[in-house]
């Protein structure tokens, strides 16, 4: 963004992905809404017109079935869910300008209108297809209610539309070993007429859109997304946009018993929420933001799991129906906790409400901001680091500046700051960071912004510690310098609080009250307070400890236990004696190179009670030496000539007896009860195990 464009007031519309009505908001969701909210607050602080809208995604079979299970109508169920979501977001300080619902008149009107425009332009076709049908529940199964094995990578327990492991898209009929997620029955195939949006027709448009950017030079998508989408552009197909009754959603005009697939009307919910806001505000016009010739900026913040829908399907639908397309779609990664996927059994699947019952929302907002970048990397919430960073940065550095200085100003100088600014060069370093920090916020490089801000906080604290105003204040000759030092400290604190206001809005309000200033907008960082009266300082933040984290985790476990008890269909899941480890992604597994190996030689290891020394032949003259702890189960002479499976790319490990260059796979508890893996007849040394 050029400096000239930054100085003009911009018209910006921002959205986050619509949370599904059939679930609670959790800390993984909050990453996206916090990221978006910080960016929006920053833009507003800069004086731009920036509108943030969102809505509940309310339609689809899951909502319909959940409502039936709870003895409610779908409308009753989504209304309750909406109220819970609204409260969670408000308490997390996510400041939507409008939080709406896709089950609205605006949504219905826009969805049907867009469909009819696409149909009129020849982008919609129909054909009779074979669809999976649940013979026990007497219903056609939506994509997400069919589970099975991915036809591309063989990952199990994948949904019927796309694979979470490899990212492949497909139809439910292409799944291997499909099962109904509703009843567990094996689906049968039944004919049904469906309606399709021809995505292939938009290949040329998509290739250009994905490779270009806005007039301001902002790319439409991140580089990682563009690379992924370019792979999928070669396999565009007609998109099934209809579903059969029974279905909770909007009925397709003129087609009895046929409903719009939720992924057609869900993104239209962005437009519907904004249109609803326009009806409440005279300063907003729908066409100014969504019309074909709009000069406004429109940005979508989303998770990386829905980039296909938002960067291929959604821009094509808008383009085909005569609307403008997004200025950019920005994706982020998933949240892990302590290096692992959020786990219900471990209590690290933490609902937003559970977190908010234990901690201030700003602590999580700050931690997320401190580690967020513009990339799509997964985000790890390390709970020990969370506690340490909050205590160190927010309490020990930021608030500490004000608490060290304010008492002297109040008690010895009538609550009034000095008329003089000593060390103007130091204060200029703080105010002069404005544009660099603004660029970090603009580019969603929040982590870089926080790092810079905290480096300034360190300088402020070092300056105060070096000047020792508590000593200066004791002597009449140096008392005025104590006044000046503490006044400078308060001014440095004000600048830092201004820069952090998009991240810490509650703290910013407290700082405004403390300093008796009307605003902490971005420009106010340049306003130096001299001869200015302030209020008595009140504690703004308290330290936290791991006991609070442990209590939150325990409460998360309890919540989930109560949830399970309320579920009539919840059955006791069988458990293995040796529990399965935490889930990994397909990419993690794909890093392991498993190979067929022939045991060319096996021998005892002198001085080792458990080890055998194996020479493993991988073919083509490649051999690896492995020390395996299987001596109690095998004689060396019984192994030679056998085929087995080894980890071929394990980093070599120097042992007392020599170098071990891999690992042989074996099963069993140990001792004599060990069995090495033997491949079936026909396998050859060097073959990769997939």
N, C-alpha and C positions, 0 to 999 in steps of 0.2 A: 504494500500500500504506500503510495507516495505521500510526502508531507503535505502537499497541496490538498489531496483527497482527504487526509486525516483532519485538516482544519475545517473543511466544509461539513455541515451536518449531513450525516448519512441516514438513509431510510433502510432499516434492517429488520427482517423477520427471522426469528430463530425458533427451532423446534427440537425437542428430544423425542426419541422413539416412544410410541404410545405403550404404557404398561398394560398388560393384559388384565382384564377384570377378574380372571379366575385365579388370583394369587395375591399374596402380600408383597409389599415392597421390602426388599432386603438390601444389605449393604453393598452387594454387587450392583444392584440397580442404581444405588445412590451415586456411584462413581460417575455415571453419565450425567445425571441431573445436576450434581455439584459442578462438574466440569462445565456444563452449559451455563449454569447460573452465574458462575464466576465470570465467564466471558461476557454474558449479557450485562451484568452489573458494571463491568469495566467499561463497556461501550456507553452505557447510560452515564457513567461518571465522566466520560469524555464529552458529554453534551450531545450525543447522537440520539436519534429516535430509534430505539431498539425495542422491539416487541417480542415477548417470549410466550408462546402458546403450546399447549399440549392437551391431551385428552385420554380418557380410558378407552382402550380397544375392547369393545364389548361383545362382538359377534362371534359366532362359530359354535360348533358342536360341544366343545368342552364346557362352555358357559351353560348351554342348554342342559347338559347331563348333570352338571354340578347343582343347578337350580332344582332339577327334579329330585335329586338325592336329598336336598335340604328341605323339600316340601314347599318351595317357593316358585313364583313365576320368574322367568329370566329378568324381567324388568325390576322386580323387587330385589333380586340378587345383585344386579349390577349397580343399583342405587346404593345399597349398603356398601359394596366394594368401593364405589366412588367416594363416599364419605370417608372411609378409612384411608384411602390413598391421599385424598386432599389433606387430611390431618397430618399424615406422615410427612408429606412434602412441606407443608407449612412449618411444622416443628423442626424440620431439617434446614429451614431458612431458604428453601427453593422458591424464588419469587416469580411465579408465573404471572403474566398479565391476564391470562385466561386459562383455566383448566376445565375442559369440557368433556364431552362424551361422543363416541361415534354413533350412539343410538339417539340421534337427534334429527329434527326436521331438516336442518342445514346439511347434515351428512346424507340423508336420504335424497334430497333434492340434487345435490352435487354429484352423487354417485350415479344416479339414474341419468342425469344430463350428460355426464362424461361418457357413459356407456352408449347412449343414443348418438352422440357425436362420433364416437369411434365406429359405431355400426354404420352410420350414414356415409362415412369415408371409406368403408370397405375393410376395416381392420378387424371386424368380428365375423366369425364363421361358426357353423355348428356341425356336429357329426355325432353319430351313434357310436358309443365306445363301450368296451367291456370294463366294468368297474367292480372293485371288490365290495362284497356285501356280507354283512354279519347275519348268518341264518338264525342265530338265537335271538338277536335284538331286532331283527327285521328292519335293518337300515343300511343304506350305503355308508361306507366308511370314508370319512375325510382323510387326507394324507396323514395327518398327525395321529390318527387313530388306527393306523396300521404300523406295526413294528416288525422288523425282521433283520436280515443280514444284508449289508450294502452290496449291490451288484458289482461295484467297482473295486472296493478294497477288502471286502469280506468282513468288515467290522460288524459285530453283532449289536442287537438292540438299537437299531437306527429307525428313525421315523420314515414315513412313506414319501417324503418329498425331497429331503436332502440329508447328506451324511455329515454328522458333526466331526468325524475324524478326517475325512479327505476332502470335504467340501463339495462332493459330486452332487448333482441334481438328477432326479429321475422320477418316474411315475411309481405309484404304489404297486402296480402290477409287476414292476421290474424287481422288486424286493425278493430276496431268497427267503424261504421259510416264513412267510408272512403269518402274523397272528393279529386278531382283533384286540385292540387295547381296551375295548369296552367289556367284552365277555371272555376273552382268551380263546375264543373259537377260531378254527381255521376258516378264513373267508372263502366264499364261493364267488364265482364270476357271474355278473348279471349285466344285461345291456341297459344303457341309459343315454338319452340325448344330452350332450353337453355343449357349452359355448366357449369359444376360444379367441384369445387375443393373439394376433400373429406378430410375435416379437421379431421374427426373422426379417420382416419388412423394414425394421428400424436399424438394421445392422450398420448401414452407412452413417446414419445420424449418430448412433452410439459410438462408433469408432472416432468420429470427429469430436463429439462431446467429451469423451473420456480423455482425449489427448490434448484438449485445450483448456482455457480458463476464462474468467470474467474479464471485463474491460480493465479492471484494476490489477490484473495479473495473477489473481488467486486461482490456482488449479481447481478444476471441478472435483477432483478426488486426489487422495494421497498417492504417492508413487507406488507404494505396496499394493494399493487397491487397483490401480490402473494395470499393473502387471497381472494380477489375478483375473481381472475382468477380460483382459485381452485373450487369456486362455479360453474363457467361456464364450467369447464372441463367435468362435468357430462352430459352436454347437447350439446356436439359438434355435428355438422351436416354438410352436404354437403353445400358448399358455392357457391352461384350463381355468376359466374364471367363474365357473358355475358349480353349484352343489344342489343336491336333491333334498326335498323335504323328507323327514323333519329336519329343520335347520333354523337357528336363530340368527336373523339378519334381514337384509332388504331383498324383497322379491324382485326378480328381473321383470321389467315392464313387458306385458304381453305374453309372458311365459309362465303359465300356472304351475306351481310346485317346483319352480326353479329359483334358486337364490344366488346372490353374488357371493363368491368366495371371499372370505374375510380379508385376504391380502389385496383384494381390489379396493374395498372401501376403507381399510385401515389407514393407508397414507392420505387418502382423501380427507381423513379426520383432521389433518393439519389445516387444510383449507377451511373445513367446517368450523373448527374452533376459532380461526381468525375471522371468519364471516360473522360468527356470533358476537365476537368482540366488536366488530365494526358496527353492529346494530346498537351497541351500548355507548359508542364514542363518536362524537361528531368529527374528530380530527383524523379518522381513519377511513379509507376507501378501499374496498376489496380489489378493484381493478388496478389500483395503483401498485399493488404488491403481486397480484397473480395474473394480471393481463399480459397478453403476448408482448406488448411494448413496454412493460414495466421497467423502470430504471432502479427499482429497489433491489436490495440484496436479500437473498433467501438462503439460509444455512440449516442443514439437518445434522444433528449430532446423533450417532447411532452406535450400536455394538457391532463388532466384526462379523457376528453370525448372521446379520441380515443385510450385508452389503449387496448381495445379488438382487434383492427386491428393490433396494433404494438406488442402485447405480445402473441397473439395466431396465427393469420393469417399470419403475416409477417415472423416470425421465421420458421413457417412450410413451407411456399413457398420457402424460402432460403434453408432450409434443403432438401426439396424434389427435388430441382433443382441442388443440388450439390455445393452450396455456403456456406461460413461460416455464422454463426449467430451473432447477435449483442453481444458485451461484456456486455452491459446493456442498458435498456430502462428506462429513468427517467421522471416521470410524475410530473406535478405541478397542482395547483388548479386554479380556475377562479378568475378574478379580479372583485371586487366590488368597488364602489365609495361612500364614506361617509356611508358605511354600507349597501348599497342597490345595486341591479343589475344596471349596466350602463343603463341610461334612456335617450332616445332620447328627450322626452318631457321636461325633466329637464336640458338637455344640458350636462349631465354627460356621454353620449356616445361620447367620445372625440376621433376624428381621430388623428393619429400620426401627420399629417400635421398641424392640428389646434394647437396641443400642441407645436409643433416646431416653430410656428409663434409667440408664446408668451414666451417660456422659453428655456433655454439652455438644450440640451439633457442630460447633465451630472446630472442635478438636479433630473430628473426622474430615471436615472440609479442609483444614490446614494440612493434615497428613496427605490427603489425596493431592492437593495442589503442590505440595513440596516434592512429589515424585512424578507428577504428570508431565508428559511431553506431547508433541503433535504426532507421534508415531502410534502404531497399533500394537505395541508390545503389551503383553499381559501385565497386570499390576498386582504386586504382592503386598498384602496388608500384614506386615509382621507386627504382632501385638506387643512384643517387648519394645521394638523400635518405636512403635506408636506412642507408648507411654514415655519413653526417653525423649523423643523429639518434642512432644507437647511440653514436657517439663523444662527441657533445655531451651527451646526456641521461644515459646510463647510466654512462659512464666519467668524463666531464668534470664532471658535476654530482652525481649520486647517490653513486657509490662514492668520489668525490673528498672528500666530507665526512668519511667515516671515515678515509681514508688520511691526511688532513691533521691529524687529531686523535689518532689511536690511538698514534702513535709517542711523543708526549709522555707519554701516560698510562702506557705500558709502561715507558719508560726512566726517567722522572723521578718517577713517582708509584706505583711498584710494581704497575702494572697495575690500579689501583683508582680508580674514579670518585670525584669529590668528593661530600662529604656535603651540599653546598649547591647549589641551583639558582639561579643568577643569571638575570636577565631572565625571570622566570616568565611574564610576559605574552607573550613571544615563543614560549615552549614551548606555552603555552595556545592560541596561534593554530594550532599544528600539531595538537595533540590535539583541539582544537575543530572541526577540519574533518571529523571522523569521520562525522557523520550526513549531511552534504552529499555527501561522497564515496560513502557507502553508497547514497544515493539514485541517484547516477549509475551505479554498478555495477548496482543493481537494475533500472534502466531501460535497461540495455545501452548507456548513453552513455559508453563506455569512453574515448573521446577527450576528453570533458570532464573525466573523472576524472584522466587523465594530465596534462592541461594544468594543472589545479589543483595536482597533486602536484609538478610541475616548477617551478611558480611558488614553492612552498614551498622546494624545493631551492635555488632562486636566492637566497631570503632567507637560508637557512642559510649558503650560501657567502659571501654578502655580509657577513654578520655576522662570520664567522671572518676574512675578509680585512681587515675594518675593525679588529678587535681585535688582529690580528697576534700570536697566542700564541707564535710562534717568537721574537719580541722580548721578550715578557713573561717567558718562561721563563728568560731570561738573567740577570735581576736578582732578588735575594732578596726585594725589596720587592713585586715584581709576580708572583713565581712562582706564588703560590696563585691569583691571578686567571687565569693561563694554565691552571692545573688546572681551574678552574671553567668557563672558556670551552670548553676541549676536552671536558669532561664534558657540557656543554650540547650541543655539536656531536654527540657520540655519541648522546645522547638524541633529538635531532632526526632523526638518521640512522635510529635504530631505528623511530621513528614512520613515516617515509617507507617503510622496508623492509616494515613491516607492511601499509601501504596497497597496496603493490605486490606483496605475496606471491601473490595470485591470478594475477598476470601472470608473475611471476618466481619460481617455486617453488624452483628450484635455488639461486638467490641467497638466498632466505629461509632455506634450510637452512644455508648458509654463515654468514649473519648470526647465526642461533641459536647456532652453534658459537663464533663470534667473541665474542658477548656473553654466552655461558653462560646462556641463558634456555631454558626448556622449550618455549615456544610463541611463535609470532607470529600467533596468531589475532586477529580484529578487535578484540576487547576489550582485548588487550594493548597497544594503542596508548596507552591511558590510564595504563599502569604506568610510573612514572618510576623510573629506575635511579639510586640514590644510595648511595655507599659500597659499590658493587658491583664485584666483580672481573671483569675481562674477559681474554680470551686475546690473545696477540700477533696483530696484524693481518697477514693474508696477502692478497696481491693477489686480487681477486675477479673482475675482468673486464679484458680486454686490448682495446686499440684494434684496429680492423679497417681495411682499405684497399681501394681499387678493384681492386688486383691479385688479391685473393681472389675478388672478384665475377667478374672476367674469367676466372679459372681455373674457377670454377663453371660459367660459361656455356660454356666450351670443353668441359668434361666432359659437359655436357648434350648438346652436339652429338655427342660421341663415343658416348655411350650410345645415342642414336637411330640413329646409323650402324650400331652393332653390332646393334641391334634389327632394322633393315631387312635386314641380311645374313642374320639367322636366319629371316627370313620367306621361305619358298619361293616364295610367290606375289607377292613384291614385284617389280614391274616398274619399269624406268626410265621415269619420267614425262616426257612431252614438255615442253620448256621454250620459252617465247617469247623472242625476241631482246630485247624490251623487257619485263622481268618484270612480272607483275601486282602491283599494290600490295597492302599489307596489307588483310585483309578489313574491311568495315565492316558495321554493323548496318543493317537495313532503315530504321530511324528516321533514321539518318544520311543515307542516300540521299534519304529523303522530305523532308528540309529543302531540297533543291535544287529550285528551280522552273524547269523547262525549258519553253520556249514556242516555238511556231511563229512566225516573224517574216518579214515581207516586206522585202527590201532596197529601200527607197524611193529611196535616193540613196547613191552611192559616189563618193568623190573622193580624189585624192592629198593627202598632208599635206606642206606645205612644210617642208623641213628634216628629214624623217623618211625613212630608207632602207627601212624594213620595213613601215611602217604605212599602212593605208587607213582613211579616216574614213567610217563607215557610219551612215546614218539608218535605223533599223529600225522598221517599222510593225507594232504588235501588234493593230491593229484598234481600233474604238471611239474613235478619235482619240488613242490612246496611242502615243507614239513614244519610242525610246531611242537615244541616241548612243553608238556603240561604236568604239573604235580597235582594229583587228585587224591582227595581224602577218602578213598574207597578200599583201603587195604583190608579192613575188617570184613568186607563183603565179597572180595574177589581175590583169586590167585592170579598172579601175572600171566601164567601160561594159558589160563582160560580166556584171557582177553585178546591175545594177539590174533590178528586177522579179522576181528569183528569190526563192524561199522557202528559208529555212534554219532552224536550231535555235539558240536562244540560252539562256544562263543569265540569267534575268530578275531574280533577286533577289540578284545579286552586289552587295556594297557598292560604291557609286560610288568611283572612284579618280581623283584629280586628277593629270593628266599635264601635261607642258610645253605640249602642243598643245590642251588642253581637258579637259573631264570625260568619263571613260569610264564608262558606266552598265550594263555587262554584259559578256558574253563570247559570241563566236560559236564553235560547236563545229566542230572540223576534225580530220582524221586525217592521219598521214603524218610522216616524219622531219624535214621542214622544207625550206627553200629552195623550189625549184619543185615538189617532191613534197609538196604540201599539197592536201587536198580538203575543202572545207567540206561540212557535212551538208545534204543536200537531202531533205526529206520526200517521200513518195509523193504522186501526184496525188490531189486531194480534200482534203488538209489545208488549213486556213484560218488566217490570222494570229490569234494570241491563244490557239489551242488549247494545252492543257497536254500535255506529253509525259510519259507514265506508264511 
